[in-house]
Amino acid sequence: MKEVIIYFKVLEVSIEVFIAMAEVRVLKTVVKARVLEAVAEVHIMIHLLVKTARNFTQKSNRFCCWPNRGW
């Protein structure tokens, strides 16, 4: 009888460990998705900053001292 109780306790602990491992996998997936989302947002922000800087440079070059530049 004791062996049966011990077996079920081990089985119960094994199930809890399995559930915990599954939860860790889900959390890892969620964290990975959030990190990728954050990286994508930073990537977009960098592209927008570069594009804005290029537009500003192009507009400021229009009024340079060379003749007929941007007129």
NORUR-V164247 format. One record per residue. N is the residue number from 1. D_CENTER is the distance of its C-alpha to the mean C-alpha in Angstrom with 2 decimals. Layout:
# NORUR-V164247
<<N:D_CENTER> <N:D_CENTER>>
This chain:
# NORUR-V164247
<<1:52.27> <2:50.31> <3:48.68> <4:47.46> <5:45.98> <6:44.29> <7:42.95> <8:41.47> <9:39.97> <10:38.33> <11:37.14> <12:35.75> <13:33.89> <14:32.59> <15:31.29> <16:29.60> <17:27.96> <18:26.86> <19:25.38> <20:23.59> <21:22.15> <22:21.00> <23:19.36> <24:17.56> <25:16.36> <26:15.13> <27:13.38> <28:11.74> <29:10.62> <30:9.37> <31:7.55> <32:6.07> <33:5.28> <34:4.01> <35:2.07> <36:2.21> <37:3.50> <38:3.98> <39:4.85> <40:6.64> <41:8.22> <42:9.40> <43:10.62> <44:12.49> <45:13.88> <46:15.19> <47:16.79> <48:18.36> <49:19.69> <50:21.17> <51:22.67> <52:24.14> <53:25.54> <54:27.10> <55:28.63> <56:30.03> <57:31.48> <58:33.02> <59:34.54> <60:35.92> <61:37.44> <62:39.43> <63:41.62> <64:42.34> <65:45.92> <66:46.51> <67:48.84> <68:47.58> <69:43.93> <70:41.98> <71:45.10>>
